[in-house]
Amino acid sequence: MKKYILLLILLTAITYAKEVKITLEQEKNWEINVEKPQLSKSYPLGDFIAQVVTPPTLLHTISLPFEANVKKVNVAKYQKVKKGEVLAEVTGTKWIEIQQKAISDAIEFRHHHHLTERKNMLCKEDIIPQKECVAANAELETDKIKVAASKALLKSYGASEKMIERLFKELKILSTIKITSSVNGNIIEFNVRPGKSTTPDDALFVIKQQGALWLEANIEAERTIKLKEGEKVRVSMAGHTFDTEVLQLSPVINSENQTRQVRFLLPLDAQISSGLIASAKLTLFADVLKVKKTSVIKEGNTQIVFIKTKEGFVATPVEVLAEGDKHYYIKPSPRLKYDIAVNSIAILKNLLGADNE
């Protein structure tokens, strides 16, 4: 397939490799200037509307698995918090009930633990049958499982290891539970206030952890052909220019506007906030040739330039990859290492047509 494409390009080049013969005097009279195409290491893909978004992995939601009443709030929206910092204190019927159940399991375990110890001593001295010790040890193991389950339930309700240890040691119910932050970050959603009742469906806090953000843009599907996942690119947005990479190309094209969503990684040092929507300029890295727009003209469906020769100019097809304000960025070719006409090319095109006739 590649050989076929190369052959097609070669045949196209031969078709258009027609020379326009003019004298130096004619060239001077028509004020035809020539320049060598400039080598460029990058070229612009275009300007797009992009949005800065927060990856879901950086968002941490804090909620409660029971209905509660907020007693105290220690933080405010957008405040920076540290992992383990107390955000609020709440109470609830379920919170009291699971503590009561945990204390009951702890008391029962203590009772059976002491009883089993005594029975094991008596069994060693053959004072009581061994089957009583077997039964006592089995019952103690059941109690251990109940205690472990109670601790796990307390932890799921938000109790810390320290709170659980204190509860099983002192056997004293705590009227409130402290809600702590699970990560370092900033509170971006805040749905609590003193006296408010909450349900398990409520997100009390959403904390945005520090980390690299995403930049997303919907780009015309035709332009995304030049993009590949993992490719290094340069983005200019909101007064910042930074090098990044293509994280993901959507596997489908939007049928309504024929665009694909492209996601880029936004470096931490870019200092651009999540939620910003602005115009972004995308630049790709590749070896291309930069020529003035005045040096390219269309002949049928083909864009051509005129390469300077000893006897005049040769019309040569070029592949335009992108365009800027004053320049086209074209695919390199060995033929394009020579001077090309940068003005008055309409005259040369007319002469080319006359030669063909």
VENTAMO-V6499 format. One line per field, one symbol per residue. ss: DSSP state (2 for helix, 1 for strand, 0 for the rest). phi: phi as a letter, one per 30 degrees, with the letter a starting at -180 (. if undefined). psi: psi as a letter, one per 30 degrees, with the letter a starting at -180 (. if undefined). Layout:
ss->???
phi->???
psi->???
This chain:
ss->022222222222222201111002222220000111011111111111111110022211110000011111100000011000011111102222222222222222222222222222222200000222222222222222222222222222000022222222220000001111000011111100000011000000111110001111111122220000000111111001111111111000010000111111110222000000111111111111111122201110011111110001111111011110001111000222201110002222222222220
phi->.dddddddddddddecdcccdbddddedddhdcbbdecdbcaaddkcbdbbdbceedccbccbbdbdbbdcabcbbdiddbcdjddcabbbaddddddddddddddddddddddddddddddddchdbdddddddddddddddddddddddddddddjddeddddddddchbdcdbbdccddbdlbdcbbbbaejdccbeddcdbbccddldccbcbcceedddedcbdiddbbbcahicbbdbbddacddbcdddbhbbdcccdceeddhcddjdcadbccbccadbccbdddccbcbicccbbcddbdclbcdbdbcddabcdbbcccddaedddcdbdcahddddddddddddd
psi->eeeeeeeeeeeeeeefikkjklleeeeeeghjlllkkkkkflkkfaklklkklkkfffkjkklkglklkkekkfllkgkkllkfkkelkllleeeeefeeeeeeeeeeeeefeeeeeeeeeeeeghelkffeeeeeeeeeeeeeeeeeeeeeeeeffgkleeeeeeefefhkkkflkkklkflkakjfkjhllkfkkllffkjekkkjlklkllkkkjkkeeffefkkkfkklkkkkhgkklkaljekkkflkjfeghlkkkklkjlegfhkkkfkklkkkkklkljlkklkfffklkjbgkklljkkaefbkkkkkljkelkaeflkjlklkefgflklkglgfeeeeeeeeeee.
